[in-house]
Amino acid sequence: MAEYIVDVRERGEITIPKKLREKYNLTEKTEVRLIPKVEGILIKPKVENPVGQLKGLAKNVWPENVSSVDLIKELRKRAKRRSMNPSRRRS
């Protein structure tokens, strides 16, 4: 991974190199988050709708005809049955 060195100007401004702006789709109007870390400052694009970014993430995890609510209900039923009927442990 390449390393970039930039100057911090009088008002605390830096210029993000063009290659990085293009790679991370940073435009003049893009807001970024500055996250203090032990090793330095992490700069990340601000996500407008973080929950919306998750949409479709689990698209292929379960069949389309089963809602996530129904899936969770079924998983809870299974967990309850297991807790009521624990399997025998093998020595």
Secondary structure, DSSP 8 states (H G I E B T S, - for coil): ---------TTS-----HHHHHHTT--TT--EEEEEETTEEEEEE--S-HHHHTTTTTTTTS-TTS-HHHHHHHHHHHHHHHHHS------
